[in-house]
C-alpha cells in the first residue's frame, strides 16, 4: 500500500486511484500504519510468546474486528503492477 509507484516485482495495492492528492497519501499511509499495528500489536505478541493469558471474548472480538477491516481494505484494493 505504499504511495510509491508499482515496479517490476514490487507491485502495490491501491485503495483509490493515484491522483497525487493529500487524500491519496493519507489513505495509503493510514492503511500501512493500521496494517503494521495489527500485526505488531495483535498478531505478533500472541504468535511469538508462550504462556500469555487467554483473551476475554470482548478483547478477542475487538482484535478480530480490526483484522476484518484490514482484510476488507486489501480485498477491495486494486493491484498496481507495471
C-alpha positions in Angstrom: 0.0 0.0 0.0 3.0 2.2 -0.4 2.4 5.5 -2.2 5.4 4.8 -4.4 4.7 3.7 -7.9 4.5 0.0 -8.5 7.6 -1.5 -10.1 8.5 -4.9 -11.6 8.5 -7.4 -8.8 7.2 -4.7 -6.4 3.5 -4.3 -7.1 1.4 -2.0 -4.9 -2.1 -2.2 -3.6 -4.2 0.9 -4.3 -7.2 1.7 -2.1 -8.0 4.6 -4.5 -6.8 5.9 -7.8 -3.5 7.7 -7.8 -4.3 11.4 -8.1 -1.3 12.9 -6.4 -3.5 14.3 -3.7 -3.1 14.6 0.0 -6.1 12.3 0.5 -4.4 9.6 -1.6 -1.3 9.8 0.5 -3.2 9.9 3.8 -5.4 6.9 2.9 -2.4 4.8 2.0 -0.2 6.0 4.8 -3.1 5.2 7.3 -3.7 1.8 5.8 0.0 0.9 6.0 0.2 2.1 9.6 -3.0 0.3 10.5 -1.7 -3.0 9.0 1.6 -2.7 10.8 -0.2 -2.0 14.0 -2.5 -5.0 13.6 0.5 -7.4 13.0 2.8 -5.8 15.6 0.3 -5.2 18.3 -2.2 -8.1 17.8 -0.8 -11.0 15.9 2.9 -11.0 16.8 2.6 -11.0 20.6 0.3 -13.9 20.6 2.3 -15.8 18.0 5.7 -15.3 19.4 5.2 -15.6 23.2 4.1 -18.7 25.0 2.1 -18.5 28.2 0.2 -15.3 27.6 -3.2 -15.3 29.2 -6.2 -16.2 27.0 -8.1 -13.1 25.8 -11.5 -12.3 27.1 -14.3 -12.7 24.5 -14.7 -8.9 24.0 -11.0 -8.4 23.6 -10.8 -11.2 21.0 -13.8 -9.8 19.1 -12.2 -6.4 19.0 -9.0 -7.8 17.6 -10.9 -9.8 15.1 -12.8 -6.7 14.0 -9.5 -4.8 13.4 -8.3 -7.6 11.1 -11.7 -7.7 9.4 -11.3 -4.0 8.5 -7.8 -4.6 7.2 -9.0 -7.7 5.1 -11.8 -5.7 3.6 -9.4 -2.9 2.5 -7.0 -5.4 1.0 -9.9 -7.3 -0.8 -11.2 -4.0 -2.3 -7.7 -2.8 -3.4 -6.5 -2.7 -7.0 -3.1 -4.1 -7.9 -0.7 -1.5 -9.4 1.9 -3.6 -11.2 3.6 -2.5 -14.4 
